[in-house]
């Protein structure tokens, strides 16, 4: 689950190589509101592609629901990452945190 990735803050500074995994994670879910609810603004979604990290999220109104789709693809060159990989992950983590905290407005 991508939200779990967002809960683990990257190490502030790494001096040595460390083990890491390439992976693909995908989440899709629907948030349903009562028929009397008026949906307002929904998040725009995010596209991020840097340093072997590809992330894309979409938010779509469907009737009285909001459908959320997120996909995270991490492709490392090796199973051993460098301190520079950690720096790239820190940048991405901030983007992911903003997306996970985005809000749906309704009345």
N, C-alpha and C positions, 0 to 999 in steps of 0.2 A: 504494500500500500504506500502510495507516494506521500501521504500525510505523515507516515512514520519517518520517512527520510527527512522531512522538514523539522521533526522534533529533536533531531540529533545535531547539535551545533558542531561545526568542524573545529578541530584543534586550532588554537590561535596561531601557533607557530610550530613547524616541524623542522628538525635538523637532519633527520635521517630518512632513508627510503622506508616504505611501509607497505604491507599487503593491501591490495585493493581488487575489486571485482568489476568486470563489465556486466551490465544487466539491462534488462528492459522491464519497466513497470508500467502498467496501464490501469487507470481507474475510470469507471463510468458510474454515475449515479443520478438519480432524479430526486429533486426536492419538490414535494407536492404541497400545495396550499389549498385551503378551503375555497369553494367557488365564490364566496363573497369577498375574497381578497383581491385587491388591485395590485398587480406587480408593477413596480417602478423601474428604477435603474438596475441593471445587472452588470457584472464585471465584463470587460472587453476581452479578456483572455490574454495569453502571453505566448510569445514565441522566443526561444533563446537557443542559440547555437554557438558555442565556443568550446575550444579545447576538448573535443570529443564528448561534450555534454549537449544533448539535444532534448529540449523540453517544449511541449506545446499544450496549451489548455484552451478549451472553448466553453462558453456558457451560452445556452440557447433557451429562449422562452418557448414553451409548448403548452398552449392553453393556460391552465393555472399551475403549471410546473416549470421548473428550471432544470434543464439537463446539463450536467457538468461532465466533461470528458478531459482527462489529463493523460499524457504519455511522457515518460522519461526514458531516454535511451542514453546509456553511458558506455562508451567504447574506449577502453584504455589500451595503450600499445602493449602493455605487459601486465602481469599479475602483481608487479611491484611498482608502486607509485613513488614519485619524487616530491620533495617539498614544494616544487612549482605546481604539481598537480593539486596539492592541498590548497594553494593560493587560488587556483582556478575554481576549485570546489567552493571556497568561501564566497567568491563573487556570485556564483550560481545560487548558493544557499540563500543569499539575501533576496534574490529575485523570486525564488520559490516561496520564501516566507511571506513576501508581499502578496503573491497570488493566493496562497492558502488562507490568508487573512482577509481577502476581498469580501465584499458584502453585497447582499441582495436587498434592495429597498422595496418595501411593500406597505400597504395600508389596509 
